[in-house]
Amino acid sequence: MSQLERYEKGGIGRWYWDYRDRAALSFMGDGPVLDVGCGDGITTKKAGAIGMDLDRGDVKGSVYDLPFRSGTFGTVLLLEVIEHLERPEKAMGEIKRALKQYGRLIMVFPNDIVFKIAWLLCGMWGEMFKDRGHLRRWTPVEAKELLQGHGFRVIENRSIPFKFWPVSLHHIIVGEKC
């Protein structure tokens, strides 16, 4: 089932997706906005963004070689993408290049362990064993170090739906290009 099909199905999954998006998009800076790894474009539409993905979206392309001039975007969304990247450091360099001065990077990543527990408690056995293509489990500390190491000033760093990372489903970190 695609992202869009799951979203359109409604229920708690859609409610939480909308909650996550509201939390993340509340930190948007100026436009234009680029949604890297946009998938089916659910959040792209909410943000009024340009969607980019490897094989779909408004623009097809790679985060390692963004097909845009330097300083094009006021905001870049990287929502549930960083955990799939083989070279996150290279991606940070490209995103920073594509951002305007004081532009914002909004990054969201999942807490895979808590998701597995939630699926177990909900009896969603199939979800527990799906390969989601995650190459790395990120922590809030590692994400902050990644952004700061690439010259971003971290302006938000919080877990949702709870403030305590070990029991939260996602983490939001927002960096501003200095």
Protein Blocks (a to p, Z undefined) as FASTA:
>chain_A
ZZklmmmngpjllmmmmmmmmmmmmmpccdddddehklnolmmmmnopacddfkgcjbdc
dfklccbdehkbfbdcdehklmmpfblmlmmmmmmmmpcehiacddddddfklmmmmmmm
nopaklmmpcehiabdcdfklmmmmmmmnopacfbdcddfbfblklcfbdcdddddZZ
